[in-house]
Every structure is written in structure tokens, then in C-alpha cells.
Amino acid sequence: MKKSVLDPQGAAVEKALAALGYGNVGRVRVGKYMELLLEKASEEEASAQVEEMCRRLLTNPVIEEYTYRIYRADDGVDK
């Protein structure tokens, strides 16, 4: 979520953590996490498709920012 957008869920978590004695925690942001399995010939093709999907459906660019990582199936990363 963009820093300028209010995050009531993050604020609630921050307040709850303080109540539990974790007063040194601040700037809590709560967001979403997605995993996708793509079958593409190259990392460039996969990256282009992910960018397009984020712009068209997966994010709201008015209030959200996003990052992504691309792993090859043979990298040993559990998808």
C-alpha cells in the first residue's frame, strides 16, 4: 500500500502489538501476497506478463504499490 494511504488494518495491528508489550514496533503496513506459476520461455516474457496482469487486474495503482520476483522452476524454490 502506498505510504500516503491510510491503513486501518496496519494501525490496528500496531496498536495491538504495543498492547502486548512490543512498543518498539512502528509503521505497520498490512498488504497482500500472491504466488503465480507461469509457463513462459524466458524471464523477460514472464516479467512483461506479470507487469501487465498487475496493471490490468491484480493491483489498484491509486492506492497500492507492488513488487514481484521471478524464479525459474529449476531454481528449487517451492511454488
C-alpha positions, 0 to 999 in steps of 0.5 A, a space after each residue: 500500500 502506498 505510504 500516503 494511504 491510510 491503513 486501518 488494518 496496519 494501525 490496528 495491528 500496531 496498536 495491538 502489538 504495543 498492547 502486548 508489550 512490543 512498543 518498539 514496533 512502528 509503521 505497520 503496513 498490512 498488504 497482500 501476497 500472491 504466488 503465480 506459476 507461469 509457463 513462459 520461455 524466458 524471464 523477460 516474457 514472464 516479467 512483461 506478463 506479470 507487469 501487465 496482469 498487475 496493471 490490468 487486474 491484480 493491483 489498484 495503482 491509486 492506492 497500492 504499490 507492488 513488487 514481484 520476483 521471478 524464479 525459474 522452476 529449476 531454481 528449487 524454490 517451492 511454488 
